[in-house]
Amino acid sequence: RILIVDDHPENLYLLRMLLQGHGFEADEARHGAEALEKARRNPPDLVVSDLLMPVMDGYTLLRDWKRNAGLKSIPFVVYTA
């Protein structure tokens, strides 16, 4: 399961379709705070995150992610449109 984090609905849609087309299950979050909340409840196998987002940006999300003992071993991929 891959968690996609982006504030642009078009980007979320594009990545979700691409990943699902290759057989992956995709979950979505619209900003870093939502991503952390979802990941704490149900940790993904991989995160793909945009950098510039409202509420919590990708830089802060990555910092918080790596500080969390339950999440820090999950691969985190940063991309930017």
N, C-alpha and C positions, 0 to 999 in steps of 0.2 A: 504494500500500500504506500502510495506516494502522496505527501501533503504539498500542495501548490499554494504559494502565498503571493498574492498580487492584488492591488487595489483597482485594477482595470478589468472589468468583466470580459472584455474581448480577449485579453491575454489568458485569463483563467480558462475560458472556453477553448481557445486554441491549444493550450498545453494539455487540458483534460482530454480532448479528442485525440491528440497525438499519442498520449500515453495509453489511453484505453484502446486505441487502434493497434497497439503493440502488446495488448494483453494485461496491462497493469490496472489496478484499481486506483482511482484518484480521489482525493478529498481536497477541499478548498478552504482557504481562509483569506479574508480581505485586508488583513493587517497583522503585524507581529503579535499583538496581544491576543487576538483571536486564535492565531496559530499555536501559541504556547498553551492556551486553555484546551484546545482540541488535542494537542500532543500529550499533555499530562493525563487526560482521560483515556486516550487510546493512541499510544505511541506509533508513529508510522515507521516504515522501513527506510525512508529517504525523504528529505525535504528539498524542494526547489523554490527559492524565494527571490522576489524582486528586491531591490535595495531601497528605492524611494517610495514610501507609503505614508499615509497619515496614521495617527494614533501611536504606532510603534514602527519605526523603519527597519529595514533588513539588517542594518549594522547592529542596532540594539537587540534585535531578535537573535542574531548569531551570538552576541556576547552572552545574553541570558541563557541561550540554548546550551552553550559550552560550560556554563556554570552549574547546570542542572545535572545531578548525578544520574538520573534516570534517562536523560536525553543525549548527553554528550557523546555517546558512542554511535549515535545515528548519523549517517552521512548527511551533510548540509551543502547543497549546491546553490551558488549565488548566480543570478542572471539579471540582465537589465535589458529592457526593450530600447 
